[in-house]
Amino acid sequence: MVAGVFALSIVGALLAAGASLVGVAGDPGCDRATTTPCAALTGAVVGAPMNCATLSVSQGFGDTPWEHPHTGIDIVCPPATMVVAVADGVFHRNQGAPIACPYPSGRTGGLGMYGVLNAGGRTYLYGHLEAFAASDGAHVTIGQPLGFEGATGCATGYHLHFEVLEGGRVVNPCPLIPPGYPAPHDPTGLHCWGNAPP
């Protein structure tokens, strides 16, 4: 029974994967009913890692009330939403170390099940996945399914921790992702997480 439900979840997510590349949440110029790429993506360096009608952000990049600093942005969609490659590259499966979480108490594992996409000079981390859709070492293209949003490791709820590194150093993902994603960008383009902390 559980396997059947999970299989249906995967089929539904695969059908929705194409839609996640078409529209960007909150952008009136993105029509989810067409297969034409959204015009908002033209200014982006990379694509959107996950999309859904109820897309929101629970924590932004930088010094937040919980982490100093928070090294990515936490994007929230319904549980098990498909996450996709934001660029062409090589994908690797990983598991967080069995280190105690500062919160929630009693849990271990940092990013939990997470994926690493190596794409030229940049590395993209997809944290707290529920399951993988791409094999370890797979050569993937932008938009290819990688896994499913989860709540593994030190997550307090379902979300995707999306992180970008350049030359091994964490960078703010906002200037790289599509304008208006995951929330409207401020005039500097450096703040893209709406009212979420910080």
C-alpha positions as CSV (number, residue, x, y, z in Angstrom):
1,M,0.0,0.0,0.0
2,V,2.7,2.5,1.0
3,A,4.8,1.6,-2.1
4,G,1.7,2.2,-4.3
5,V,1.1,5.6,-2.7
6,F,4.8,6.6,-3.1
7,A,4.7,5.4,-6.8
8,L,1.6,7.5,-7.4
9,S,3.4,10.5,-5.8
10,I,6.4,10.0,-8.0
11,V,4.3,9.8,-11.2
12,G,2.4,13.0,-10.2
13,A,5.7,14.7,-9.4
14,L,7.2,13.7,-12.8
15,L,4.2,15.1,-14.6
16,A,4.6,18.3,-12.6
17,A,8.4,18.5,-13.2
18,G,7.9,20.1,-16.6
19,A,5.5,22.7,-15.1
20,S,8.1,23.7,-12.6
21,L,10.3,24.9,-15.4
22,V,7.6,26.8,-17.2
23,G,6.3,29.2,-14.5
24,V,7.8,31.1,-11.6
25,A,5.6,31.5,-8.6
26,G,4.3,35.0,-8.1
27,D,5.4,36.3,-11.6
28,P,2.4,37.5,-13.6
29,G,4.3,36.9,-16.8
30,C,4.6,33.2,-16.3
31,D,1.7,31.1,-17.7
32,R,1.6,27.6,-16.2
33,A,-0.7,26.4,-18.9
34,T,1.9,26.6,-21.7
35,T,5.1,24.8,-22.5
36,T,6.8,28.0,-23.6
37,P,9.6,28.9,-21.2
38,C,8.7,31.7,-18.9
39,A,10.1,35.1,-19.9
40,A,11.2,35.7,-16.3
41,L,13.8,33.0,-16.7
42,T,15.7,34.9,-19.4
43,G,17.7,37.0,-16.9
44,A,18.6,34.1,-14.6
45,V,21.9,32.4,-14.5
46,V,20.2,29.2,-13.4
47,G,16.7,27.8,-13.3
48,A,14.3,27.3,-10.4
49,P,15.0,24.3,-8.2
50,M,11.4,23.6,-7.2
51,N,8.0,25.1,-8.0
52,C,4.4,24.8,-6.9
53,A,1.3,27.0,-6.7
54,T,1.9,27.6,-2.9
55,L,5.6,28.2,-3.0
56,S,6.9,30.2,0.0
57,V,10.2,30.7,1.9
58,S,10.6,29.8,5.6
59,Q,14.1,31.1,6.0
60,G,16.4,33.3,3.9
61,F,20.1,33.6,3.4
62,G,22.4,35.1,6.0
63,D,22.1,35.7,9.8
64,T,18.7,34.5,10.9
65,P,17.2,34.1,14.4
66,W,18.1,30.4,14.2
67,E,21.4,30.1,12.3
68,H,24.4,32.4,12.0
69,P,24.7,32.4,9.1
70,H,22.0,30.4,7.3
71,T,23.9,29.2,4.2
72,G,21.0,28.9,1.8
73,I,17.3,29.6,1.3
74,D,14.6,27.3,2.6
75,I,11.9,26.9,-0.1
76,V,8.5,25.3,0.9
77,C,6.1,23.4,-1.3
78,P,3.7,20.5,-0.5
79,P,5.6,17.4,0.8
80,A,7.4,15.4,-1.8
81,T,7.4,18.1,-4.5
82,M,9.9,17.3,-7.3
83,V,13.2,19.2,-7.2
84,V,15.1,19.6,-10.4
85,A,18.5,20.5,-11.7
86,V,19.1,24.3,-12.0
87,A,21.9,23.7,-14.5
88,D,23.7,21.1,-16.5
89,G,26.2,19.1,-14.4
90,V,27.0,15.9,-12.4
91,F,24.7,14.9,-9.6
92,H,25.8,13.1,-6.4
93,R,23.7,11.6,-3.6
94,N,24.8,12.3,-0.1
95,Q,23.8,11.7,3.5
96,G,24.3,14.1,6.4
97,A,26.8,13.1,9.2
98,P,25.3,11.5,12.3
99,I,25.9,14.6,14.4
100,A,23.2,15.8,16.8
101,C,21.0,18.7,15.6
102,P,20.8,21.8,17.7
103,Y,17.1,21.6,16.9
104,P,14.9,19.7,16.6
105,S,16.3,18.0,19.7
106,G,16.9,14.2,19.5
107,R,17.6,14.2,15.7
108,T,20.8,13.9,13.8
109,G,22.0,14.3,10.3
110,G,22.5,17.9,9.2
111,L,21.1,18.2,5.7
112,G,19.8,14.7,5.9
113,M,19.5,13.1,2.4
114,Y,20.9,15.7,0.1
115,G,22.1,16.1,-3.4
116,V,25.1,17.9,-4.8
117,L,25.1,19.2,-8.4
118,N,28.5,20.1,-9.7
119,A,28.1,22.5,-12.6
120,G,31.3,24.1,-13.8
121,G,32.6,26.6,-11.2
122,R,29.4,26.3,-9.1
123,T,28.0,23.7,-6.8
124,Y,24.3,23.5,-5.8
125,L,23.2,21.7,-2.7
126,Y,19.6,20.3,-2.3
127,G,19.1,19.5,1.3
128,H,16.5,17.5,3.4
129,L,15.3,15.4,0.4
130,E,12.8,12.6,1.0
131,A,14.1,10.5,-1.9
132,F,16.3,10.7,-5.0
133,A,15.2,10.6,-8.6
134,A,18.6,10.8,-10.2
135,S,21.4,8.2,-9.7
136,D,24.7,9.0,-8.0
137,G,27.1,10.3,-10.6
138,A,24.4,11.0,-13.2
139,H,25.1,13.6,-15.9
140,V,22.0,15.8,-15.7
141,T,20.6,18.7,-17.7
142,I,18.7,21.7,-16.5
143,G,15.2,20.7,-15.5
144,Q,15.9,17.0,-15.0
145,P,14.3,15.6,-11.8
146,L,16.8,15.0,-9.0
147,G,14.7,14.1,-6.0
148,F,11.8,15.0,-3.8
149,E,11.4,17.7,-1.1
150,G,11.6,16.2,2.3
151,A,12.2,16.7,6.0
152,T,15.3,14.6,6.7
153,G,18.2,15.5,8.9
154,C,17.8,18.6,11.1
155,A,14.7,19.8,9.2
156,T,11.8,21.0,11.4
157,G,9.3,20.5,8.5
158,Y,9.1,19.8,4.8
159,H,11.2,22.2,2.7
160,L,14.1,22.3,0.3
161,H,17.3,23.9,1.6
162,F,18.9,25.3,-1.6
163,E,22.5,26.4,-1.3
164,V,25.1,27.7,-3.8
165,L,28.8,27.5,-3.6
166,E,31.4,29.2,-5.8
167,G,35.0,28.0,-5.5
168,G,34.0,26.2,-2.3
169,R,32.6,29.3,-0.6
170,V,28.9,29.8,0.1
171,V,27.3,32.7,-1.9
172,N,23.9,34.3,-1.8
173,P,21.7,32.4,-4.4
174,C,19.4,35.4,-5.1
175,P,21.4,37.1,-7.9
176,L,21.6,33.7,-9.7
177,I,18.0,32.4,-9.6
178,P,15.1,33.7,-11.8
179,P,13.8,37.2,-11.0
180,G,10.9,37.0,-8.7
181,Y,11.8,33.5,-7.5
182,P,11.1,32.3,-4.9
183,A,9.7,35.7,-3.8
184,P,10.0,39.2,-5.4
185,H,13.6,40.4,-5.4
186,D,14.4,43.7,-3.8
187,P,15.9,46.4,-6.0
188,T,19.5,45.2,-5.3
189,G,18.6,41.7,-6.3
190,L,20.2,40.4,-3.1
191,H,17.0,39.7,-1.1
192,C,14.6,37.2,-2.6
193,W,12.9,35.5,0.3
194,G,10.1,38.0,1.1
195,N,9.2,38.4,4.8
196,A,11.0,35.3,6.0
197,P,14.0,35.9,8.3
198,P,16.5,37.5,8.2
